Amino acid sequence: MYSACLRMNLIASMRPYWSVQKNLQGQFRTCCAGHTSDKISTNSSTKLKDGPSLQDFLKYSTEDLRPVEIGEDGTVPYLNEDDVWGGRRKVYFETYGCQMNVSDTEIAWSVLKDSGYQRTESVNDADVILAVTCAIRENAEQKIWTRLQQFRAMKTRRNKSRPLKVGVLGCMAERLKKDLLEREKSVDLIAGPDAYRDLPRLLSLTESGQRAANVVLSLEETYADVMPVRMNAGAPTAFVSIMRGCDNMCSYCIVPFTRGRERSRPIRSILEEVRALSGQGVKEVTLLGQNVNSYRDMSEQQQQLAGSPTNLSAGFGTIYRKKKGGLRFSALLDRVSQVDPEMRIRFVSPHPKDFPDEVLQLIRDRPNICNHLHLPAQSGSSQVLQSMRRNHTREAYLELVQHVKEVIPDVSLSSDFIVGFCGETEDDHNQTLSLARQVRYDNAYLFAYSMRKKTHAYHKLMDDVPAGVKQRRLAELIDVCRKGMAEANAERIEQVHLVLVEGLSKKSPSDLAGRNDGNTKVIIPNMDIPDEVGGQKCSPMKAGDC
């Protein structure tokens, strides 16, 4: 806040300087206008006696340049509480992309709720529309551009006595800040992933007709002291963000440029939120992070000094030096799982390099930590993995999979794959197909490569696989993965599974939907069950039942 205050006063104090500079430049041009080019000396020792001196600039630029004194209660002199108060205006959130964006939406809503805003679930009833965006692929961004055009039409139809404000939040705001303000005039504000605390101020600026933006990335922001307000308070599951950013710098990935460097939330803050969720009756918590299992709490001095270098999975490396100190993911997972032994614990999205034995053994030994691991492979070709800067080979990945299955015999595996990456050959693609057959995932997220600006691939590689070839390879990989999933599911028939009911099935109100320990979606009949084992009294199943 101090730096923000200083910056605003600096800008204000520099205005006279610019006018003086302009006047002086104008005077200089007038003086020189009567001279011909052969009369102007090129000697470096030549001095312009009538030109501006250093003092001409200093006397303007230093005038009234002094730090703003922030009060003990955190108030800033140039901000009045009424200026940022929402006045019960209604805000509508539209969330795109990953679970991290769902968590970010809950953080943004918590900030605005504390500033007097109300939430509406109807876009037509909103005074403020905030789109929490994704920039991971071009298709995701195109959906948002189309939606912004619809918002523009809504603003045009809206009564001027009740103007509609539109904001773009998250990764797309960070990546396309200039384009958003220049190309889409309906956008009143943009805020990057680290600027949600600033939303009340940004919205207050739009009230006077200004367009506001804050896309500054932070090395420290984790929103540790912001208690998220759940968008679906009655749901039996919840997300808890434990870290932000990513240091891996994979050549295809935009995340380090839209969410910044890795920083972990203090463990005490995470445990406080998990306890609160347990008290609200939540049955399952998913720990979130761009690279969730690289968690490293450095919030306490003794934690900074403690610990050896980070242990990596065998055969895996990093683009950066090994990090030392801090409480690691295994310590966090251990403590979170002890908050409520009846609460299931999951985590996404991990990196295969960060699965040391202490994490695998804890998952095996702790009943409420789900036996499901997400192991993003991205490709089955060592050559493509090298181009992707994944810092491991096909062989190292398969050895990790084998080791995981030995430590956790009933483990369920899922993965991410990108087809058609720069320079991928048919042989590379066939290696990916063979890896998918060999591992036989329970679930997989498959995408055709979409080049993103700012990434290493954008600057150093060529997106040389034709779009038609990408789609054909994607279809082939989908077919292989579906066959593997069908085989895995067939083997589980007549087995007993613990299923957490999440609600009604989207396809039929006569069925319920839930997930088992391996994160496989399960559809069950919507029927009455005994209130207790062996009991005669029955009640309908509901969300949260296991």
Sequence and secondary structure as in RCSB ss.txt:
>XXXX:A:sequence
MYSACLRMNLIASMRPYWSVQKNLQGQFRTCCAGHTSDKISTNSSTKLKDGPSLQDFLKYSTEDLRPVEIGEDGT
VPYLNEDDVWGGRRKVYFETYGCQMNVSDTEIAWSVLKDSGYQRTESVNDADVILAVTCAIRENAEQKIWTRLQQ
FRAMKTRRNKSRPLKVGVLGCMAERLKKDLLEREKSVDLIAGPDAYRDLPRLLSLTESGQRAANVVLSLEETYAD
VMPVRMNAGAPTAFVSIMRGCDNMCSYCIVPFTRGRERSRPIRSILEEVRALSGQGVKEVTLLGQNVNSYRDMSE
QQQQLAGSPTNLSAGFGTIYRKKKGGLRFSALLDRVSQVDPEMRIRFVSPHPKDFPDEVLQLIRDRPNICNHLHL
PAQSGSSQVLQSMRRNHTREAYLELVQHVKEVIPDVSLSSDFIVGFCGETEDDHNQTLSLARQVRYDNAYLFAYS
MRKKTHAYHKLMDDVPAGVKQRRLAELIDVCRKGMAEANAERIEQVHLVLVEGLSKKSPSDLAGRNDGNTKVIIP
NMDIPDEVGGQKCSPMKAGDC
>XXXX:A:secstr
 HHHHHHHHHHHHHHHHHHHHHHHHHHHHHHHHT  GGGS   TT   TTS  HHHHHHHHTTT       TTS 
 TT  HHHH  TT EEEEEE SSHHHHHHHHHHHHHHHTTT EE S GGG SEEEEEE  SSHHHHHHHHHHHHH
HHHHHHHS TTS  EEEEEEHHHHHSHHHHHHH TT  EEE TT GGGHHHHHHHHTTT  EEE    SS   TT
     SSTT SEEEEE EE      TT  HHHHH S EE  HHHHHHHHHHHHHTT  EEEEE TTGGG EE  S
HHHHH S B    TT   SS   B SEEHHHHHHHHHHH TTSEEEEE   GGG  HHHHHHHHH TTB SEEE 
  B S HHHHHHTT S  HHHHHHHHHHHHHHSTT EEEEEEEES TT  HHHHHHHHHHHHHH  SEEEEEE  
  TTSHHHHH    S HHHHHHHHHHHHHHHHHHHHHHHHHTTT     EEEEE SS TTEEEEE TT  EEEEE
  EEESSTT S EEE  TT  
